[in-house]
Amino acid sequence: MALRLKLRLIRTFVITSSGLIVYTIADKFYEPVLKPALQLLDPESAHDFAVFAAKHGLVPKDKGKDWSGLACEVWGRQFENPIGLAAGFDKHGECVDAMLSAGFGFVEVGSVTPEPQEGNPKPRIFRLEKDRAVINRCGFNSVGSSLVSERLRRRLAHIHSAQPGVVGVNLGKNKDTEDSKLDYEKGVVTFADIADYLVINISSPNTPNLRNLQQKNQLADLLEHVIAVRDASLKERSPKARPPILVKISPDLTDEELQDIVDICLKLSVDGMVISNTTVQRPHDLVEAKLAAEKGGLSGPPLKDISTSIIQKVYRMTDGRLVIIGVGGVSSAEDAYDKIRAGASLIELYTALAYEGPGIIRKIKTGLSELLQRDGFQSVQEAVGKNVLVSSSQYGMRN
Ligand SMILES: Cc1cc2nc3c(=O)[nH]c(=O)nc-3n(C[C@H](O)[C@H](O)[C@H](O)COP(=O)(O)O)c2cc1C
């Protein structure tokens, strides 16, 4: 038997049997058993196993109670808490409910491409252990929008709760599509009626030319189009009941490029920005210098201050008029709080989950509640943008 096949069988056996073993004891054994086991696998297998585990109820549920001040309303939607799962973990919409039960206030599925595609050759995810960071060049591996939308529709049909949890869908484009606009149009048409928000992802560094869509003329054209498509697809719904459209931007833009994007978003009444995607920068102080040479987008702590400073700039440029989802290197309550005070209404994370496991969600929520109360806020919403000086007095309240 070919060595590759043998290895694959062994891996499948290890994954399935360890999955069964921990099935009933997820709570007690996640930390001492599952977490170290995941670190032994290569990063992509660990990720696949984590999704498998979540899908099969093996990820511990968050049994704690959130402080009431963490609940927030954004775009008229209720979020139980502002800490969400960033795109890239549940790319195919396989474990949304498990991740909500693990304590996230919302989940962003994707990126999803219209047609299925493999993405870049493996290995394409690298752990920079000593930096608690990751470099990935996945290149939008996706099962395609039909399957993902089918999963999300089935989920909604089976949910009996009046509050099924907030689920956004992050849209990408196929590598070989020449007409990018058409791919995003397809994504919007497919998901408009089931997504709580839609993200136009034009900032992955791993799809050739994708980031060029952030350029002024192309961006205005694209956003105008997808907004029109959303509105035409959901004519029967009132504008407020249509899913907000957000743009996910790169942390590697110049101030001028950022200003252009902000101007377009304000002009077209885009509903918000996800700030930010991974960076192609390689800060000098990375400890894992050799791995840092891998091509791809860097995430985790080295991205933290880069993304927070862009959040702050955008909040200032917009006088707080655009909703910001802050993402990049959040691994503690302080990190989340910094991004909120810089102007983010909601927070997302991914890399810290890969290193720390789902316990990090409770840790961040509890710590954030303490920080907010320590500083006299009644709710997370009150703290948004408090570190930013803005021109309009309406937004100028500061602590
Ligand atoms: C392995 C991996 C895959 C990712 N895939 C996507 C993706 O498909 N779409 C996307 O918009 N962002 C993707 N991201 C970026 C994350 O959503 C997030 O913006 C970035 O990792 C910064 O957050 P973090 O430091 O908390 O991980 C991915 C990140 C990682 C580590």
Ligand as a Chemical Component Dictionary entry (heavy atoms), coordinates in Angstrom:
data_LIG
# 
_chem_comp.id                   LIG 
_chem_comp.type                 NON-POLYMER 
_chem_comp.pdbx_formal_charge   0 
_chem_comp.three_letter_code    LIG 
# 
loop_
_chem_comp_atom.comp_id 
_chem_comp_atom.atom_id 
_chem_comp_atom.alt_atom_id 
_chem_comp_atom.type_symbol 
_chem_comp_atom.charge 
_chem_comp_atom.model_Cartn_x 
_chem_comp_atom.model_Cartn_y 
_chem_comp_atom.model_Cartn_z 
_chem_comp_atom.pdbx_ordinal 
LIG C1  C1  C 0 -5.766  29.847 8.404  1  
LIG C2  C2  C 0 -6.501  31.143 8.157  2  
LIG C3  C3  C 0 -7.433  31.210 7.146  3  
LIG C4  C4  C 0 -8.112  32.404 6.920  4  
LIG N1  N1  N 0 -9.056  32.463 5.934  5  
LIG C5  C5  C 0 -9.744  33.598 5.739  6  
LIG C6  C6  C 0 -10.757 33.663 4.749  7  
LIG O1  O1  O 0 -11.075 32.688 4.081  8  
LIG N2  N2  N 0 -11.389 34.858 4.578  9  
LIG C7  C7  C 0 -11.094 35.971 5.315  10 
LIG O2  O2  O 0 -11.710 37.017 5.120  11 
LIG N3  N3  N 0 -10.154 35.915 6.283  12 
LIG C8  C8  C 0 -9.483  34.766 6.493  13 
LIG N4  N4  N 0 -8.522  34.728 7.472  14 
LIG C9  C9  C 0 -8.205  35.979 8.215  15 
LIG C10 C10 C 0 -8.960  36.087 9.545  16 
LIG O3  O3  O 0 -10.341 36.174 9.332  17 
LIG C11 C11 C 0 -8.505  37.326 10.319 18 
LIG O4  O4  O 0 -8.819  38.476 9.570  19 
LIG C12 C12 C 0 -7.005  37.323 10.608 20 
LIG O5  O5  O 0 -6.534  36.031 10.857 21 
LIG C13 C13 C 0 -6.661  38.223 11.799 22 
LIG O6  O6  O 0 -7.267  37.770 12.975 23 
LIG P1  P1  P 0 -6.518  36.849 14.085 24 
LIG O7  O7  O 0 -5.202  37.499 14.350 25 
LIG O8  O8  O 0 -7.432  36.817 15.242 26 
LIG O9  O9  O 0 -6.366  35.507 13.448 27 
LIG C14 C14 C 0 -7.839  33.545 7.718  28 
LIG C15 C15 C 0 -6.897  33.449 8.741  29 
LIG C16 C16 C 0 -6.231  32.276 8.985  30 
LIG C17 C17 C 0 -5.234  32.196 10.110 31 
# 
loop_
_chem_comp_bond.comp_id 
_chem_comp_bond.atom_id_1 
_chem_comp_bond.atom_id_2 
_chem_comp_bond.value_order 
_chem_comp_bond.pdbx_ordinal 
LIG C1  C2  SING 1  
LIG C2  C3  SING 2  
LIG C2  C16 DOUB 3  
LIG C3  C4  DOUB 4  
LIG C4  N1  SING 5  
LIG C4  C14 SING 6  
LIG N1  C5  DOUB 7  
LIG C5  C6  SING 8  
LIG C5  C8  SING 9  
LIG C6  O1  DOUB 10 
LIG C6  N2  SING 11 
LIG N2  C7  SING 12 
LIG C7  O2  DOUB 13 
LIG C7  N3  SING 14 
LIG N3  C8  DOUB 15 
LIG C8  N4  SING 16 
LIG N4  C9  SING 17 
LIG N4  C14 SING 18 
LIG C9  C10 SING 19 
LIG C10 O3  SING 20 
LIG C10 C11 SING 21 
LIG C11 O4  SING 22 
LIG C11 C12 SING 23 
LIG C12 O5  SING 24 
LIG C12 C13 SING 25 
LIG C13 O6  SING 26 
LIG O6  P1  SING 27 
LIG P1  O7  DOUB 28 
LIG P1  O8  SING 29 
LIG P1  O9  SING 30 
LIG C14 C15 DOUB 31 
LIG C15 C16 SING 32 
LIG C16 C17 SING 33 
# 
